[in-house]
Amino acid sequence: MSERGIKPSNQPALADFKVSVDTVIFSVDTQQNRVLVLLIMRRDDPFSGQWSLPGTLVRQGESLEDAAHRVLVEKIRVNNLYLEQLYTFGGPHRDPRESPKSFGVRYLSVSYFALVRFEEAQFIAEGVSGIAWYPVKQIPSLAFDHGKIIEYGYQRLRNKLEYSPVAFDVLPDVFTLSDLYQLYTTVLGENFSDYSNFRTRLLKLGFLADTGLKASRGAGRPASLYRFDAEAFAPLKDKPLVFL
């Protein structure tokens, strides 16, 4: 038995960590009924020429959230977005730069989850060989463990839509119930609720304010335009399955 305060010599050395921030940026193309994720083609090793999530190593004096915002503003230009920390991926050997020659350096990925409006998003392609939206059901082979990060992020997106107002962060200020329903069915599937039940439940919950305005689209009856009322939603915050 070793003396108190003396580390046994057979214990592994403490790891030396580098921290990256990788951001899963989702968007919803309701016209083509697709959930999309933003991918970039890496220009540098490791995995040069392969698709990956937008990411960066955290700089000296930079917070994780600042690094995540830096990734966003360097790759995409939007007016409305939702951003939150997702999960930390830190298994050994997840990064090929972890080798005996790196003197035990480990690479952690603190992932973030973002949702942006598809219609307004503009790409910024500086520093990458390519940038594109990919449907989550048609993801190509990715660098690192980014496929796993996307799977985790997509499940978070589905969960967030069920109990939080995240959708209203990326909808226009005013919208029709049909616009909202289309977003939900694109992400959750058409079987999550029929339109009539969805409409009845939402209006009963009382956090959608009727603007008194109408939207005319095609030859159909003009649809009412609503606005999200954050104050009215506050009592429902964090209650599960609000919309189902």
Secondary structure, 3 states (H helix, E strand, C coil): CCCCCCCCCCCCCCCEEEEEEEEEEEEEECCCCEEEEEEEECCCCCCCCCEECCEEECCCCCCHHHHHHHHHHHHEECCCEEEEEEEEECCCCCCCCCCHHHCCEEEEEEEEEEEECCCCCEECCCCCCEEEEEEHHHCCCECCCHHHHHHHHHHHHHHHHHHCCHHHHCCCCCECHHHHHHHHHHHHCHHHCCHHHHHHHHHHHCCEEEEEEEECCCCCCCEEEEEECHHHHHHHCCCCCCCC
